[in-house]
Amino acid sequence: MTESYSIPDSNLLIEEEIKHSRFISFLFHCPDQDVMKLTLTNMKQEYPGASHYCYAFIAGEPNEMVNIGSSDDGEPGGSAGRPMLASLQGANVGEIGAIVIRYFGGTKLGVGGLMRAYSSGIKQGISQLSLRTKYIRYPITLECSYAQLVDVEYLVALHDGVILAKAFSDKVDIRFELAKDALADFNTHLATMTQGTLQVKFTV
């Protein structure tokens, strides 16, 4: 299993005219399906009156097979969403969404022409897209004193971890996530800060 993968670091817009039709391809970071829906709503408001708003997304790792989807939005079946998704899958980029907006120019392109047109802007965009690395994080549970809490929170942030929850009783129970590569260094810092009283391990 891969421990990291590339995701979009910014949005990108590519605009083309193909046989009098205007194609606007928008690539963006898409960590879940809600972001896909919201972005599609926003693009419909920004580009009103278009003939079609086709989309594809991979809401997870590049080889994700569950949280993926596509839509032809009225174009002939398989002529838009599927080739768009195939272009995303071939890019080896995760958490990525694409919306292609078409303003029909009067000339029919045929299924083959549509497949090429709907994937054209995505292929161009992927080669220009700014990317960053996402590290897969794993859960950890840690019990510490109130006095140690600030130091532990600082260490989690320092190692690019994410705190999920905190429960307060006579002690503090912290649930957080950390990348595998960060664990050894995290424990070294934790031992130094707590005089060796605390160490952590993954709960999976």
Summary of the structure (lengths in Angstrom):
residues: 204
radius of gyration: 22.4
end to end distance: 14.5
largest distance: 74.1
contacts: 649
relative contact order: 0.17
helix: 34%
strand: 34%
